[in-house]
């Protein structure tokens, strides 16, 4: 198999049940890539782009640059932490990041 699969299903996850994670992964399969991270890595602009997309939608698909699988996973985890989200899954160069949509005062 040429692509690794990382579902990051850990029991100590931040409150999402397995059923919720499966639903998010299914939703993510139908999504287009929402943000591309280039060779520069996690620049302020790249993080701001993901932050902006998560403000509108609870789930974003991110494509990371070519690097080793461990480096990609670390970069995806770092990105999720920076935007206050949770890494849901990753296959190859594409990762799903989830964050609850923050509601402003009405």
NORZIDA-V616188 format. One record per backbone hydrogen bond with DSSP energy under -0.5 kcal/mol. CO is the residue of the C=O (numbers start at 0). NH is the residue of the N-H. E is the energy in kcal/mol with one decimal. If there is no record, write none. Layout:
co:nh:e
CO:NH:E
CO:NH:E
//
This chain:
co:nh:e
3:91:-1.6
5:89:-2.6
7:9:-1.1
9:12:-1.6
12:14:-2.4
16:20:-2.3
17:21:-2.3
18:22:-2.0
19:23:-2.2
20:24:-2.6
21:25:-2.4
22:26:-2.2
23:27:-2.4
24:28:-1.4
25:29:-0.7
26:29:-0.7
27:30:-0.9
34:62:-2.6
35:37:-0.6
37:40:-1.9
40:42:-1.9
42:46:-2.3
43:47:-2.4
44:48:-2.2
45:49:-2.0
46:50:-2.6
47:51:-2.5
48:52:-2.1
49:53:-2.5
50:54:-1.4
51:55:-0.9
52:55:-0.5
52:56:-2.1
57:98:-2.4
59:61:-0.5
59:96:-2.5
60:33:-2.7
60:34:-1.5
61:63:-0.5
61:94:-2.7
62:36:-3.0
67:71:-2.4
68:72:-2.4
69:73:-2.3
70:74:-2.5
71:75:-2.8
72:76:-2.6
73:77:-2.4
74:78:-2.5
75:79:-2.5
76:80:-2.2
77:81:-2.4
78:82:-1.9
79:84:-3.1
80:83:-1.0
85:87:-0.5
85:97:-2.9
88:95:-2.7
89:5:-3.1
90:93:-2.1
92:63:-3.1
93:90:-2.7
94:61:-3.2
95:87:-2.7
95:88:-0.8
96:59:-2.2
97:85:-3.0
100:102:-0.6
//
